[in-house]
Amino acid sequence: MNIDLTIVWAFIIAFAVFAYVVMDGFDLGIGIIFPALGRGAERDKAMNSVAPVWDGNETWLVLGGGGLFAAFPLAYAIILPAIYPPIIAMLLGLVLRGVAFEGRWRDPSHQPFWDFAFTAGSFVAAFAQGVTLGALLQGVEVDGRAYAGGWLDWLSAYSVLTGIGTVIGYGLLGSTWLVMKTEGVVQDHAFRMSWKLFPATLIALGAVSLYTPFLEGEYWNRWFTFPNVLFSAQVPVLVALITFLLYRALKKRRDYAPFLLTLALFLLGMIGLGISMFPYVVPDEVTIWDAATHPSSQMFMLVGTLFIVPLIIGYTGWAYWVFRGKVGDEGYH
């Protein structure tokens, strides 16, 4: 049986991106909602809830970016010049967030400054990720095998909308994470924030979903023409189901279900992205097969990946297992 290694690598990169969203989205979300948390014990508990795991989450970002470079070099060469500004902003935001995380504990005399830096870094990183997604979906100007657009082509109403939507969605991930990891006053506050961010996330998701099919005629065809619609229609149906279940989970004050159901919304968003783009990696310009490296290179990398990815999943799962349950008052640092 012949295996299409290009499809395999497309799946690996998609998995890495989703794993990053799952594992870094909620701690970026905590940074986004941080100003709404009370100074002192409330903010300390929020930080303690992610302290044992936050610094390993970027592993998946490295795997996704490195995998794109190695497995789809043509796509990397076209896409990166088109989105350099938001990518640079994202990396600077992640650095600022990381420095602020440590600085808040090791330099308590300047804690208000580090709190601001933590929020600013989280917001910039989340917004830049959403803008990057929007810039890719709206299309990239290509001439031959190179990017042919300008320095600011990534900036548009659509990319700003996806940036705002990502910030709001990460905020909901952060608040539902605190619902899962805290109790008492902090959990009560997290529930109140979740009730505000939940409808805001649905509005942002709906706005992006309605806007996207009008960006490219091919997007419309993939979503609304027969027989594609028989498959694509399942996504909004599942979104409606998850929305109902999330509403019930928040209403009944469940601990774990709100976070898991929010992750399910992000997964459905990822599936919707796949429906819109596949098989293109640069919309309507370059397919995954056009951009792929030689099969022998794909196989060589796959051997290492099949060893490394389970290892990453294993130690990440172990970290979450060790630090499972509600966060206490003693802290991590």
N, C-alpha and C positions, 0 to 999 in steps of 0.2 A: 504493500500500500504506500503510495506516494503522499508525503505530507508537505503541504505548502508552508514553508518556513516563513514566508512573508506574512501570512495570516497569523502564524504563531507569534512572531515578534510584534505585530500590531496589537495582539491580545496582551502580551507581556507589558508593553508600554501603557496600554489603557488600564491594566490592572495596577501598575505602579502609580499612575496619576490618581486613580480612585483611592488607593491605599493612602496616598499622601493627603487627599481631601479628608478621608476618614480620620486620620491620626493627627494631622496638624490643624484641621479646620476648627476643632473644638477649642484648642488652646489659643489660636488666633481669635476665636470668638470670645474667649474670656478677656483677652486684651481689649477687644472692641467694647464690651459691656462694662469694663473695669471702672470707668468714671461713675457708673450708676450704683456701684457697690459702696457700702459704708467704709470709711477709713478705719484702719486698725484690724480688728479680728476678722471682719467679713472679707476684706481684701486678702488678708493673710491666708485664710482658708481656701479661697479661690486659687491662689498661687500654689499652695501646698497640694491641691488636688491634681495638678499637672506636673509638679516638680520632678517626680521620679521618671517621667516618660517623655517629656516635651522635647528633649535634645536629641532623641533618636528618630524623630519623625521625618526629618529632612532626608533620611536615607532613601526614602521612596522618591523624593524629588530628584536626587542625584541619579537614581536608577532610571527614572523616566527620561531625564535630559541626556544622560549618557547613552541610554539605549537608542534614543532618537538619532544621536550623532553617529553611533556605530552601525545601527541596522538600516537607517534611512538617511544617509549622508546628504543626498540631494535636497530632501525636505528640510533638514537642519540648515543647509546653506541658504535656502530661500526664506524660511520662516524667521530665523533669528535676526537678520538685518531689518526685517519689517517690524519687529517688536522689541528692539533693543531698549528704548526708553522705559517701557513698563517692566521689562525683565530686570533692568538695572535697579529700578525703584523697588521692585519686589525683594531683590537680594539685599539692598540697603535696609529695607524695612525689617527683614528677618535678622540681620546683624544687630540692628538697634534693639529689636525685641529681645534677642539673646543677651546682649550686654545689660539691658535694663533689668532682665530677670535676675541676673547675678548681683548687679549693683544695688538692687533694692534691699537685699539681705546683708550685703557686706559693707554698705555705706548708708546706714539708717538715718544719719543726720541729714541726708539729701533725699529722703524717701519721696517727697512730693515730685521732685524732678524725675526720679526714676519711674514713678507711677505714670507721669505724663509720657515719658519716652516709651514705656511698655505699651501704652495705648496707641501712641503715634505709630510705632513700628508695626503693631498688629494691624492697624487700619490701613496703612500704606501697603503692606504686603498683601492683604486680602483684596483691596481695591485693585491693585496692579494685576493680581491673578485673574480677576474678573474681566478687566480691560483686555488682557492678553487673549482670553477666550473669545471675547467679542471681536477683537481685531482679526483673529483667525477665521471666525465664522463669516464675517462680512466680506472676506475675500482679500487676496494678496495679489498685487500686480506683478506679473512674471513676464520676462522677455527671454525666451530661450530657456536657459537653465539658471537664471539669476533673478534676484529681486530687482524690480524696475520702478518701484514706487518711491515716495518721498519720506523724509524723516518723521513727519507727523501724520502719515496716512492711517496709522492705528487709531487716531483720535476721532471719534464720531459720536453721535447721539446714541447709537446702538452700543458701542463699547463702554460708554459711560453708564448706560443702563445695566449692562451685565456686571460692571464693576460695583455699582450700588447694590445690585441683587446679591452678589457674592458676599459683600459686607453684612447685609441683613441676614442671609442664610447662615453664615458663620456665627453671627451673633446668636441665632436660635440654637445652633449646635452647642455653643458655649453655655447658654442658660440651661439647656436640658442636661448637659454634662454635670452642671452644679446640682441640678435636681437629683441626679443619680448618685453623686459623690458626697453630698452634704446632708445635714439634717437641721431641724430647729429653725432659727431665725433666718439663716442663710438660705436654706431650702425654700422657705416661704417666699423670700425675695426672688429667688430663681424662678419659682412658679409664676409670680407676678410678671416678671420680665418675659417669660415664655409666652404668656397670654398676649403680650403686646407684639412680640416678634413673630409669632405664629401667623397671624393674618398678614403682617407686612411681608413675610416670606412668600406667602401664597400670591399676593398681589404682584411682587417682583417676578416670581416664577411665571405667572400668567402673562405679564407684560412681555417678557423675553420670548415666551412660547408663541405669542401672537405676532410678534415682530419678525421672528426668524424666517418663517416661510416666504416673506416678502423680500428678503435680501437677495435671493437667487431663485430663478425659475425652477431649477433642479430641486431645491429644497421643497417647494410646493408639490412637485410631482412625487417625491418620495413619501410625503405625508398624506396626500389627499387623492392621488389617482389610484384606480383599481389595477391590480389586486394589492398594491402596497398598503392601502388604507386598512385592509383586514388585519395586518400586523400592527401598524402604527397606532391604530385606534385603541389598542390595548393599553398604551402608555397613559393617556389621560384618564382612562377608566381606573387604572391602578392608582394614579395620583389621587383621584377622588376617594378611593377606598382608604388609602393611607391617611388622607386628610381627616376622614371620619374617625379612623382609629386613633389618630393623634389627638383629636379633639376629646374623645372619650378618655384617653389616658391622662390628659391634663385635668379634665374635669374630675376624674376619680383619684387624682394625685398619686398616680403610679410612680415608682422610683425609676425603673429601668426602661419601660416602654417608650416614654417620650423621646429619649435620646436615640434608641434603636429605630424608631419610626421616622425620626428626622433624617437619620442616615439612609433610610429607605427612599425618602424623597430625593436625596442627592443621587442615589443609585439610579433612580428613574430619570433624573436629569442627564446622567451620563449615558443612559441608553438612548434617550432622545437625541443627544449629541451624535451618537453613533449612527442613528437613523438618518440624520441630516447630512452627515459627511461621507459615510462609507460608500465607495472604496477610496475616496480621495483623502489625501493628507494635506494638500493645499487645494481648497475648494475649486472644483471645475478646472483645475490646471494640472495637477500632478497626483496620480494614483499611488497607492502604497507599493504597487509593483514597479511603477516608473522610478520611485525614489529609493527602492531597496538596493542594498549592497549585494555582492555576489553570494550565491547560496553556500559556497564553501565557508565564507566568512560568517554567515548566519549560523551555520552548524557549529563552527568553532566557538562562537560566543555562547551558543545555546548550551553547550556542555558545561561551561562555567556557571551560567545562569541557573541551570537546574540544580547545581550544588549550593549556590549563594542564596537564592531566593528562599528556599526552605529554611536555611540557617537564619536569615533575617526574620522570617515569620516566627521561627522557634524562639529566638531570644526576645523578640518583641512581645510575643504571647506570654513568655515567662515573666517579663517585667510587669505586664498588666495583671497577671495572676498573683504575683507576690504582693502588689500594692492594691489588690481588690478591696471592695467594701468602702465604707464611709471614711472620709478623712477626719483625723483627730485634731486635737489642739497642739500637739507637740511639735508639729512641723517636720519638714524633711531636712532642711539645712541645719 
